[in-house]
Structure formats: C-alpha cells, structure tokens
Amino acid sequence: MLPKAQVTKAHKEAEQEIFQIRLKELRMKMKIKQEDIESFSQSSISKLESRKDMKISTLLEYLESIGFGIEIKVYPKNKQIHGTEEIILIKR
C-alpha cells in the first residue's frame, strides 16, 4: 500500500491532467483550432492547455474566447457550519 502523501500527490496530478484534457475537449467540441482563437497565439493556447496551474483571469479569457461561460462556487467543507450555503463567486 502506498503512503498517504504519495496517494494525495497522485490524485492531485490526475486532477490536473483531467483539467487539461477537458480544456482541450471544450475547444474541440466547438470545432475551434488553436490558431483560430484571436485573443491568444497558437503557441499560447498549446501552453495554456498543458499548464498545471493557471490564473483565473486567464481561464476566464480562454473560455470566453471559445464561447463558454464559467461559474465558480464555494461551499463550507465543514457541514457543521449553519447558515452558510453554496455561494457563487463568479458567474460569466
């Protein structure tokens, strides 16, 4: 059995890879080539779609440029906190 830290690291890396795949899939579903996105160069899109960490502002700009909106929600991890529900931070 793997140590907990190693499992946690593997999960984080998997989540990052899934995120990268989904970004590319969104663009491809819209039938948009990397070079067709006006707000970014083709090489910037390639780097962006393989980036492990990204600014929210960059993600917003990318998604808007391929015709998608975004909604970021927050919620308390501790279910014991009363009166605090899911809150939408960003909706574009």
TORGU-227888 format. One record per residue (C-alpha): x, y, z. Coordinates in steps of 0.25 Angstrom, whole numbers, plus 2048, in hexadecimal, padded with zeros to 3 digits. Example, Ala and Ser with C-alpha at 12.3 -4.5 7.8 and 13.67 -1.06 7.14 Angstrom:
<vexnus>
{{831, 7EE, 81F}},
{{837, 7FC, 81D}},
</vexnus>
This chain:
<vexnus>
{{800, 800, 800}},
{{805, 80E, 7FC}},
{{808, 818, 807}},
{{7FC, 823, 808}},
{{805, 82E, 803}},
{{808, 827, 7F7}},
{{7F9, 823, 7F4}},
{{7F6, 832, 7F7}},
{{800, 837, 7ED}},
{{7FC, 82D, 7E2}},
{{7ED, 831, 7E4}},
{{7F1, 840, 7E2}},
{{7F9, 83D, 7D6}},
{{7EE, 835, 7D0}},
{{7E4, 840, 7D2}},
{{7EE, 84A, 7CB}},
{{7EF, 841, 7BF}},
{{7E0, 83F, 7BF}},
{{7DE, 84E, 7BF}},
{{7E8, 850, 7B3}},
{{7E1, 845, 7AB}},
{{7D3, 84C, 7AE}},
{{7D8, 859, 7AA}},
{{7DD, 854, 79C}},
{{7D0, 84C, 79B}},
{{7C7, 859, 79D}},
{{7CF, 85F, 791}},
{{7CE, 853, 788}},
{{7BF, 852, 78B}},
{{7BD, 860, 786}},
{{7C6, 85C, 779}},
{{7D0, 867, 77C}},
{{7DE, 865, 778}},
{{7E9, 86B, 781}},
{{7ED, 874, 777}},
{{7DF, 879, 775}},
{{7DE, 880, 783}},
{{7E0, 88E, 781}},
{{7E4, 892, 78F}},
{{7EF, 888, 790}},
{{7FA, 884, 787}},
{{7FB, 875, 783}},
{{807, 872, 78C}},
{{800, 879, 798}},
{{7F4, 870, 796}},
{{7FD, 864, 796}},
{{804, 868, 7A2}},
{{7F7, 86C, 7A9}},
{{7F0, 85F, 7A6}},
{{7FC, 858, 7AC}},
{{7FE, 861, 7B8}},
{{7FD, 85B, 7C6}},
{{7FA, 868, 7CD}},
{{7F2, 874, 7C7}},
{{7ED, 881, 7CB}},
{{7DE, 882, 7CC}},
{{7DF, 88F, 7C3}},
{{7E6, 886, 7B8}},
{{7DC, 87B, 7B9}},
{{7D0, 885, 7B8}},
{{7D6, 88B, 7AC}},
{{7D9, 87E, 7A5}},
{{7CB, 879, 7A8}},
{{7C4, 885, 7A3}},
{{7CD, 885, 796}},
{{7C8, 877, 793}},
{{7B9, 87A, 796}},
{{7B8, 875, 7A5}},
{{7B4, 87C, 7B2}},
{{7B9, 878, 7BF}},
{{7B3, 877, 7CD}},
{{7BB, 875, 7DA}},
{{7B4, 871, 7E6}},
{{7B9, 870, 7F5}},
{{7B3, 868, 800}},
{{7B7, 865, 80E}},
{{7BF, 858, 810}},
{{7BA, 857, 81E}},
{{7AC, 853, 81D}},
{{7AA, 857, 82C}},
{{7AA, 866, 827}},
{{79C, 86A, 827}},
{{797, 875, 81F}},
{{7A2, 874, 815}},
{{79D, 86E, 807}},
{{7A4, 86D, 7FA}},
{{7A7, 87B, 7F5}},
{{7AA, 87F, 7E7}},
{{7B7, 887, 7E6}},
{{7B8, 889, 7D7}},
{{7AE, 887, 7CC}},
{{7B1, 88C, 7BE}},
</vexnus>
